[in-house]
């Protein structure tokens, strides 16, 4: 799967106005969407390609070091949809259910009109997501909350959100209890981010890609003088650490490890 994306920055003072504009344009009320993102980075070099399952590989990582000459290494993330009731001082730890393992590649440099990237995800079936990630040889890097409203406009998913980050100390587990949502400050208190996304099943299918780009450009024109939708630079949103296994191979190994 590939994602075609445009972004737009919305000043906080215009948040309610933009919500109303998007509601009128889509003919629907927004749906609240809150996600917990736990970002991971590799803690070892990629193994040699062989037929062994990750279950059979050693996870002794203390003696292993990064090798800048290795193949591409990617940040990956665990994602879980949340409800308002999941937050608060009396909240219990989150369950290990309904987590998704997500990989985002860097954007395709051949596509200029929009941001295009390979995007892969798999639903996890495990009773301990942190142990699962350790078995994949990944360690926690950062914890974030995506807090926003979502609309659907034809084939385009519109997500107007703010990104919240935890104050120190950071959570120690993906399932750690959450404080009140208002106690998790936004990264940028002065603006929200509008993300417009079209997903195509085959990024090598020229017709699918052209259609997706055209739909985003129509949206871009419709919102002209309201929101400046743009495609970020290739390295503005990096997912690659340095030259590990690519996202497809990582997803394959994740599937192997869950068997």
C-alpha positions as CSV (number, residue, x, y, z in Angstrom):
1,X,0.0,0.0,0.0
2,X,1.1,3.6,-0.7
3,X,-0.1,6.8,0.8
4,X,-0.5,10.1,-1.2
5,X,-0.5,13.0,1.3
6,X,-0.8,16.8,1.4
7,X,-0.3,18.8,4.6
8,X,-1.6,22.2,5.8
9,X,-0.9,24.2,8.9
10,X,-3.9,25.7,10.7
11,X,-3.4,28.4,13.4
12,X,-5.1,27.5,16.7
13,X,-7.3,30.6,16.6
14,X,-8.8,29.3,13.3
15,X,-9.4,25.7,14.5
16,X,-13.1,26.0,15.0
17,X,-13.5,27.9,11.8
18,X,-11.7,25.2,9.8
19,X,-13.7,22.4,11.5
20,X,-16.9,24.1,10.3
21,X,-15.6,24.6,6.8
22,X,-14.5,20.9,6.6
23,X,-17.9,19.8,7.9
24,X,-19.7,21.9,5.3
25,X,-17.5,20.6,2.5
26,X,-17.8,16.9,3.5
27,X,-21.4,17.1,4.6
28,X,-20.6,15.4,7.9
29,X,-19.6,16.0,11.4
30,X,-16.1,15.3,12.5
31,X,-15.2,12.0,14.2
32,X,-12.8,12.3,17.2
33,X,-9.6,10.3,16.7
34,X,-7.0,9.9,19.4
35,X,-4.1,7.6,18.9
36,X,-1.1,6.6,21.0
37,X,2.1,6.2,19.0
38,X,5.1,4.5,20.6
39,X,8.0,5.0,18.3
40,X,10.8,2.4,18.2
41,X,14.3,2.2,16.7
42,X,16.4,-0.8,16.1
43,X,18.9,-1.9,18.8
44,X,21.0,-4.2,16.7
45,X,22.3,-4.7,13.2
46,X,20.0,-6.5,10.7
47,X,20.6,-10.3,10.8
48,X,21.9,-12.2,7.8
49,X,19.1,-13.3,5.5
50,X,18.2,-16.9,6.3
51,X,15.1,-19.0,6.9
52,X,15.2,-18.8,10.7
53,X,12.2,-17.4,12.5
54,X,12.8,-14.5,14.8
55,X,11.7,-16.8,17.6
56,X,15.0,-18.8,17.1
57,X,17.2,-15.7,17.0
58,X,19.2,-14.6,20.0
59,X,18.0,-11.3,21.6
60,X,21.2,-10.7,23.5
61,X,21.7,-7.1,22.4
62,X,24.0,-5.5,24.9
63,X,27.2,-6.5,23.0
64,X,25.8,-5.4,19.6
65,X,26.5,-2.0,18.2
66,X,25.2,0.0,15.3
67,X,27.0,-0.2,12.0
68,X,26.6,2.9,9.8
69,X,27.5,0.8,6.8
70,X,24.5,-1.5,7.3
71,X,21.5,-1.5,5.1
72,X,18.6,0.9,5.8
73,X,17.3,1.0,9.3
74,X,13.8,2.3,9.9
75,X,11.9,3.7,12.8
76,X,8.7,1.8,13.4
77,X,5.8,2.5,15.7
78,X,3.0,0.8,17.7
79,X,-0.3,2.6,17.2
80,X,-3.5,2.1,19.3
81,X,-6.8,4.0,19.0
82,X,-7.8,5.6,22.3
83,X,-11.0,7.0,23.9
84,X,-11.2,10.0,26.2
85,X,-11.9,7.6,29.1
86,X,-8.5,6.1,28.6
87,X,-6.9,9.2,30.1
88,X,-6.9,10.4,33.7
89,X,-5.0,9.9,37.0
90,X,-7.2,6.9,37.9
91,X,-6.9,5.2,34.5
92,X,-5.7,1.7,34.4
93,X,-2.9,0.4,32.2
94,X,-3.9,0.0,28.5
95,X,-4.5,-3.5,27.3
96,X,-2.3,-5.4,24.9
97,X,-5.2,-5.7,22.4
98,X,-5.8,-3.7,19.2
99,X,-2.2,-2.5,18.6
100,X,-1.0,-2.0,15.1
101,X,2.7,-2.2,14.0
102,X,3.2,0.5,11.4
103,X,6.1,1.2,9.0
104,X,6.4,4.4,6.9
105,X,9.0,4.7,4.2
106,X,10.6,7.9,3.1
107,X,8.8,9.7,0.4
108,X,9.2,8.8,-3.3
109,X,11.5,11.4,-4.9
110,X,9.9,10.9,-8.3
111,X,6.5,12.3,-7.2
112,X,6.6,16.1,-6.8
113,X,2.9,17.1,-6.6
114,X,2.2,15.3,-3.3
115,X,4.1,13.3,-0.7
116,X,4.0,9.6,-1.7
117,X,5.4,6.9,0.6
118,X,5.0,3.1,1.1
119,X,2.9,2.4,4.2
120,X,2.6,-1.0,5.8
121,X,0.8,-2.1,8.9
122,X,-0.2,-5.3,10.6
123,X,-2.5,-5.9,13.6
124,X,-0.7,-7.6,16.5
125,X,-2.0,-10.6,18.3
126,X,0.2,-10.8,21.4
127,X,-0.3,-10.7,25.2
128,X,2.8,-8.5,25.6
129,X,3.5,-5.9,23.0
130,X,6.7,-4.6,24.6
131,X,8.2,-8.2,24.7
132,X,7.1,-8.6,21.1
133,X,9.1,-5.5,20.1
134,X,12.1,-6.6,22.1
135,X,12.0,-9.9,20.2
136,X,12.1,-7.9,17.0
137,X,15.2,-6.2,18.3
138,X,13.6,-2.7,18.7
139,X,13.7,-0.3,21.7
140,X,11.4,2.6,22.7
141,X,12.4,5.9,21.2
142,X,9.5,8.3,21.9
143,X,5.8,8.4,23.0
144,X,3.3,10.6,21.3
145,X,-0.4,11.3,21.3
146,X,-2.2,12.2,18.0
147,X,-5.3,14.1,19.0
148,X,-7.7,15.3,16.4
149,X,-10.8,15.2,14.3
150,X,-11.3,13.1,11.1
151,X,-13.5,13.6,8.0
152,X,-13.9,11.6,4.9
153,X,-14.2,13.4,1.6
154,X,-14.6,10.9,-1.3
155,X,-11.4,8.8,-1.3
156,X,-9.6,11.4,0.9
157,X,-9.3,11.0,4.7
158,X,-8.8,14.4,6.3
159,X,-7.3,14.4,9.8
160,X,-7.0,17.8,11.6
161,X,-4.9,17.1,14.7
162,X,-2.3,18.3,17.2
163,X,0.6,16.2,18.3
164,X,1.1,15.8,22.0
165,X,4.3,14.8,23.8
166,X,4.8,13.5,27.3
167,X,6.8,15.5,29.8
168,X,9.6,13.7,31.6
169,X,9.6,11.1,32.8
170,X,8.5,9.3,29.6
171,X,6.2,6.3,29.9
172,X,8.1,3.1,30.4
173,X,5.7,0.8,28.6
174,X,3.3,1.1,25.6
175,X,0.5,0.1,28.1
176,X,1.5,2.6,30.9
177,X,-1.4,4.5,32.4
178,X,-2.1,7.8,30.8
179,X,-2.4,11.2,32.6
180,X,-5.3,13.5,31.8
181,X,-5.2,14.5,28.2
182,X,-4.9,18.2,29.0
183,X,-1.8,17.4,31.0
184,X,0.0,16.1,27.9
185,X,1.0,19.3,26.2
186,X,1.0,19.9,22.4
187,X,4.3,20.0,20.6
188,X,3.1,23.2,18.9
189,X,0.4,25.0,21.0
190,X,-0.1,27.6,18.3
191,X,-1.2,25.4,15.4
192,X,-2.9,22.2,14.2
193,X,-1.9,20.1,11.2
194,X,-4.3,19.1,8.5
195,X,-3.3,15.9,6.8
196,X,-5.1,14.9,3.6
197,X,-4.5,11.2,2.6
198,X,-5.4,9.0,-0.3
199,X,-4.4,5.3,-0.1
200,X,-3.6,3.3,-3.2
201,X,-3.2,-0.5,-3.2
202,X,-0.4,-0.5,-5.8
203,X,2.0,2.3,-5.9
204,X,3.5,1.0,-9.2
205,X,0.1,1.4,-10.9
206,X,0.4,4.7,-12.7
207,X,-3.4,5.1,-13.2
208,X,-4.0,4.7,-9.4
209,X,-1.3,7.2,-8.5
210,X,-2.5,9.7,-11.1
211,X,-6.1,9.5,-9.9
212,X,-5.0,9.9,-6.3
213,X,-2.9,12.9,-7.1
214,X,-5.7,14.5,-9.1
215,X,-8.2,14.0,-6.2
216,X,-5.8,15.8,-3.8
217,X,-5.2,18.6,-6.3
218,X,-8.9,19.2,-6.6
219,X,-9.0,19.4,-2.8
220,X,-6.0,21.7,-2.8
221,X,-7.8,24.1,-5.3
222,X,-11.0,24.0,-3.3
223,X,-9.3,25.0,-0.1
224,X,-7.2,27.6,-1.8
225,X,-7.1,30.9,0.2
226,X,-8.4,28.9,3.2
227,X,-5.6,26.4,3.9
228,X,-2.3,26.2,2.0
229,X,-1.9,22.5,1.3
230,X,1.6,21.4,0.4
231,X,3.9,18.4,-0.1
232,X,6.8,18.5,2.4
233,X,10.4,18.0,1.4
234,X,11.7,14.5,1.0
235,X,13.7,14.5,4.3
236,X,11.3,16.7,6.4
237,X,9.6,13.6,7.8
238,X,12.3,10.9,7.9
239,X,11.5,7.3,8.9
240,X,14.8,5.9,7.9
241,X,17.7,5.9,10.4
242,X,20.6,4.9,8.2
243,X,21.5,2.7,5.4
244,X,18.2,-2.2,8.1
245,X,15.9,-4.1,6.4
246,X,13.3,-2.3,4.4
247,X,9.8,-2.0,5.5
248,X,8.5,-5.0,3.5
249,X,11.1,-7.3,5.0
250,X,10.5,-5.9,8.5
251,X,6.8,-6.6,8.1
252,X,7.5,-10.1,6.9
253,X,9.6,-10.7,9.9
254,X,7.0,-9.3,12.2
255,X,4.4,-11.7,10.7
256,X,6.9,-14.6,11.2
257,X,7.5,-13.6,14.8
258,X,3.8,-13.6,15.7
259,X,3.3,-17.2,14.4
